[in-house]
């Protein structure tokens, strides 16, 4: 193809790409030219790949240096926008933690209610059922795992819920393990919500079966004192992860007037913000679980009191924080 025809056919798309960059490339400090049409933000990755392809064609066909330089400049500016590190003001991060996250959880209350129900109902139901009939736990859990749980919460163990590992080691383990559960639950939303439902139900059932079994065999005092301190942030974080997964599923199942791709891009931004908040809760839970929950030198009464207070504080935070306040900056 001759260069003149190549330019004539693609000039409009290059101009649209340049107009989009003028609006989004803050380092360029350019004002879009009047009358130049841009495109929706979600099209940018595809448009960027197209520019790179056109640049490769221009080089391969030995078109003029002016055209090659122009396309190269567009590709470099696009790369800058695509891979730049966003400088989020510290104030915006604090605003999101203090007000934005709980406000977002309330806005997604339907997804949050569904996730909480799917997780807490089987957990509490099995806790009660298995505590009354401890032998029923063998239908849900492997006998070797049940034996291991008995050793972890026996009266003879020095550190509840674990062996002789150091606090910092267990903190790192809990961060990785609990966050992985949260992200599995979140990512399951891409399967039209079926994965999210599965992980919420399976984790709720497993926790309930373990809690009920240990209570039924006389080790409940050790188990409940261990989980009391970190249960609030950990369990609420799983619920938030489920809500984020359902947000993705909703975009796929009911995209409205948008395409599924556009609806998923919009929902994905909100879901990622939910997961950022959930990650913070998992981090708090891991810290408590690593450095406070296992130690016998902490009186059980103190653990129950601290755990109850944390439940009250987190529920009040999610229900009340940010009410009546104007929308702040989101990182």
C-alpha positions in Angstrom: 0.0 0.0 0.0 1.3 3.4 -0.9 2.1 5.8 2.0 -0.5 8.4 0.9 -3.3 5.9 0.9 -2.1 4.5 4.2 -2.2 7.9 5.8 -5.6 8.8 4.2 -7.3 5.7 5.6 -5.9 5.9 9.1 -5.5 9.7 9.7 -8.8 9.9 11.6 -7.8 7.2 14.0 -4.4 8.7 14.7 -6.0 12.1 15.3 -8.5 10.5 17.8 -5.6 8.8 19.6 -3.7 12.1 19.8 -6.8 13.8 21.1 -7.2 11.2 23.8 -3.6 11.6 24.8 -4.0 15.3 25.0 -6.7 14.8 27.6 -5.0 12.2 29.7 -1.2 12.7 29.4 -0.7 15.1 32.2 3.1 15.5 31.5 2.3 16.8 28.0 0.1 19.7 29.4 -1.6 20.0 26.0 -5.1 21.2 25.2 -7.0 19.1 22.7 -7.5 20.8 19.4 -11.0 22.0 18.8 -13.2 19.6 16.8 -10.9 16.6 17.3 -12.9 13.5 18.3 -11.5 11.2 21.0 -12.9 7.8 22.1 -14.1 6.1 25.4 -11.4 5.4 27.9 -12.0 1.6 27.9 -10.9 1.5 24.2 -7.4 2.9 25.0 -5.5 -0.5 25.3 -6.9 -1.7 21.9 -6.1 1.7 20.3 -2.6 1.7 21.7 -1.9 -1.8 20.3 -3.3 -0.5 16.9 -0.9 2.5 16.9 2.0 0.1 17.7 0.9 -2.1 14.8 0.7 0.9 12.4 4.2 2.0 13.5 5.6 -1.5 12.7 3.9 -1.5 9.3 5.3 2.0 8.5 8.8 0.8 9.4 8.5 -2.5 7.5 7.3 -0.7 4.4 10.0 2.0 4.6 7.5 4.9 4.7 8.9 8.4 5.1 10.7 9.4 8.3 8.1 12.1 9.1 5.3 9.5 9.3 7.5 7.0 11.2 8.5 9.7 13.7 4.9 10.8 14.2 3.7 7.3 14.9 6.7 6.6 17.1 5.9 9.7 19.2 2.2 8.6 19.6 3.3 5.1 20.7 5.8 6.6 23.2 3.1 8.9 24.6 0.7 6.0 24.8 3.2 3.9 26.6 3.8 6.7 29.1 0.1 6.9 29.9 -0.3 3.1 30.0 2.6 2.3 32.3 2.9 5.5 34.3 2.9 5.2 38.1 0.0 7.1 39.5 1.0 9.6 42.3 -1.8 9.3 44.7 -1.9 12.0 47.3 -1.6 10.8 50.8 -4.7 12.7 51.7 -6.7 10.8 49.1 -5.5 7.5 50.5 -6.5 8.5 54.1 -9.8 9.8 52.9 -10.6 6.5 51.2 -9.6 4.5 54.3 -11.6 6.8 56.6 -14.7 7.5 54.5 -14.5 6.2 50.9 -14.3 2.5 51.7 -17.2 2.2 54.2 -19.3 4.4 51.9 -18.6 2.1 49.0 -19.5 -1.0 51.1 -22.9 0.7 51.9 -23.5 1.5 48.2 -22.9 -2.2 47.4 -25.2 -3.4 50.3 -27.1 -5.9 48.1 -23.9 -7.7 47.1 -22.6 -7.4 50.6 -25.8 -8.9 52.1 -25.7 -11.8 49.6 -22.0 -12.5 50.4 -22.6 -12.3 54.2 -25.6 -14.6 54.0 -23.8 -17.2 51.9 -20.8 -17.2 54.2 -22.2 -16.7 57.7 -25.4 -18.9 57.5 -23.5 -22.2 56.7 -20.7 -21.2 59.1 -23.1 -20.6 62.1 -25.4 -23.4 61.2 -22.6 -26.0 61.0 -21.0 -24.6 64.2 -24.2 -25.4 66.1 -24.9 -28.7 64.4 -21.4 -30.2 64.6 -21.0 -29.0 68.2 -24.1 -31.1 69.1 -22.9 -34.1 67.0 -19.1 -33.9 66.7 -18.9 -37.1 64.8 -20.7 -35.5 61.9 -17.5 -33.5 61.2 -16.0 -36.6 59.6 -18.5 -36.2 56.7 -17.0 -32.8 55.9 -13.3 -32.9 57.0 -10.5 -35.4 56.7 -9.8 -37.3 59.9 -6.1 -36.3 59.7 -7.1 -32.6 59.6 -9.4 -33.0 62.5 -6.6 -34.7 64.5 -4.3 -31.8 63.5 -6.8 -29.3 64.7 -7.1 -31.1 68.1 -3.3 -30.8 68.5 -3.3 -27.1 67.5 -5.9 -26.2 70.2 -5.1 -28.8 72.9 -4.5 -27.7 76.5 -0.9 -28.8 76.1 0.1 -26.6 73.2 2.2 -23.5 74.0 0.9 -21.3 71.2 -2.7 -21.8 70.1 -3.5 -22.5 66.5 0.1 -23.3 65.5 3.3 -25.0 66.4 6.6 -23.4 67.5 6.8 -20.9 64.6 7.8 -17.4 65.4 5.2 -14.6 65.5 6.6 -12.8 62.4 6.7 -16.1 60.4 3.0 -16.7 61.2 2.1 -13.1 60.4 3.6 -13.5 56.9 1.8 -16.8 56.5 -1.6 -15.4 57.6 -1.2 -12.4 55.2 -0.6 -14.7 52.3 -3.1 -17.4 53.2 -6.1 -15.1 54.1 -5.5 -12.7 51.2 -5.4 -15.7 48.8 -8.8 -16.8 50.1 -10.2 -13.2 49.6 -8.8 -13.0 46.0 -10.1 -16.4 45.1 -13.6 -15.3 46.3 -13.3 -12.1 44.3 -12.0 -13.6 41.1 -14.7 -16.2 41.2 -17.1 -13.5 40.2 -15.8 -13.6 36.6 -17.5 -17.0 36.3 -20.8 -15.3 36.5 -20.7 -15.4 40.3 -20.5 -19.2 40.6 -16.9 -19.2 41.8 -17.7 -16.6 44.4 -20.7 -18.6 45.7 -18.6 -21.7 45.8 -15.7 -20.1 47.9 -18.1 -18.4 50.2 -20.1 -21.6 50.9 -17.0 -23.8 51.2 -15.1 -21.5 53.5 -18.1 -20.9 55.7 -18.8 -24.7 55.9 -15.2 -25.5 56.7 -14.9 -22.9 59.4 -18.2 -23.9 60.9 -17.3 -27.6 60.9 -14.0 -26.9 62.7 -15.5 -24.6 65.2 -18.3 -27.0 66.0 -16.0 -30.0 66.2 -13.6 -28.4 68.6 -16.5 -27.1 70.7 -18.0 -30.5 70.8 -14.9 -32.3 71.9 -14.2 -29.9 74.8 -11.6 -27.6 73.2 -13.9 -24.7 72.5 -12.3 -22.6 75.2 -9.0 -22.6 73.4 -10.5 -22.2 69.9 -12.8 -19.4 70.7 -10.2 -17.4 72.7 -7.9 -17.8 69.7 -10.3 -16.5 67.1 -12.0 -13.9 69.2 -9.4 -11.1 68.6 -9.0 -11.3 64.8 -12.4 -12.7 63.8 -14.0 -9.3 63.0 -11.6 -8.0 60.4 -11.0 -11.5 58.9 -14.6 -12.6 58.5 -15.8 -9.1 57.3 -13.0 -9.1 54.8 -14.2 -12.4 53.3 -17.7 -10.8 53.1 -16.3 -7.8 51.3 -14.3 -10.0 48.9 -17.6 -11.8 48.1 -19.3 -8.5 47.4 -16.6 -7.5 45.0 -17.0 -10.8 43.2 -20.7 -10.3 42.9 -20.1 -6.8 41.6 -18.2 -8.4 38.7 -20.9 -11.1 38.2 -23.7 -8.4 38.1 -21.9 -6.6 35.2 -21.7 -9.9 33.3 -25.3 -11.0 34.0 -27.0 -7.6 33.7 -24.9 -5.2 31.7 -27.8 -2.9 31.0 -27.4 -0.7 27.9 -23.6 -1.2 27.9 -21.7 -4.1 26.4 -20.5 -6.7 28.8 -17.0 -5.5 28.3 -17.9 -1.9 29.1 -20.0 -2.9 32.1 -17.2 -5.2 33.4 -14.7 -2.4 33.1 -16.9 0.0 35.1 -17.7 -2.6 37.7 -14.1 -3.7 37.9 -13.0 -0.3 39.2 -15.5 -0.5 42.1 -14.7 -4.1 42.8 -10.9 -3.4 42.9 -11.6 -0.6 45.4 -13.6 -3.0 47.5 -10.7 -5.5 47.4 -8.2 -2.8 48.5 -10.4 -2.3 51.6 -10.6 -6.0 52.1 -6.8 -6.4 51.8 -6.5 -3.8 54.6 -8.8 -5.8 56.8 -6.9 -9.0 56.1 -3.7 -7.2 57.1 -5.2 -6.1 60.4 -6.5 -9.6 61.0 -3.1 -11.2 60.2 -1.3 -8.9 62.6 -3.7 -9.7 65.5 -3.6 -13.4 64.6 0.2 -13.5 64.5 1.1 -11.4 67.5 -1.9 -11.6 69.9 -4.3 -14.5 69.4 -2.1 -17.5 70.0 -0.4 -16.4 73.3 -1.6 -17.9 76.5 -0.1 -15.1 78.6 -3.0 -13.0 77.3 -6.1 -13.7 79.5 -9.1 -15.2 77.7 -11.2 -12.4 79.1 -9.0 -9.8 77.5 -9.1 -11.6 74.2 -12.9 -11.7 74.3 -13.2 -8.1 75.4 -10.8 -6.9 72.6 -12.6 -9.0 70.0 -16.0 -7.7 71.0 -14.8 -4.1 70.9 -13.2 -4.7 67.5 -16.5 -6.1 66.1 -18.4 -3.1 67.4 -15.8 -0.6 66.0 -15.7 -2.2 62.6 -19.5 -2.5 62.3 -19.9 1.2 63.3 -17.1 2.1 60.9 -18.8 0.4 57.9 -22.3 1.6 58.8 -21.6 5.1 59.9 -18.3 6.5 58.6 -18.7 9.0 55.7 -22.4 9.6 56.1 -23.4 13.1 55.3 -19.9 13.8 53.9 -19.3 15.0 50.3 -17.6 12.5 48.0 -13.9 12.6 48.4 -11.0 11.7 46.2 -10.6 8.0 45.5 -7.1 6.7 45.0 
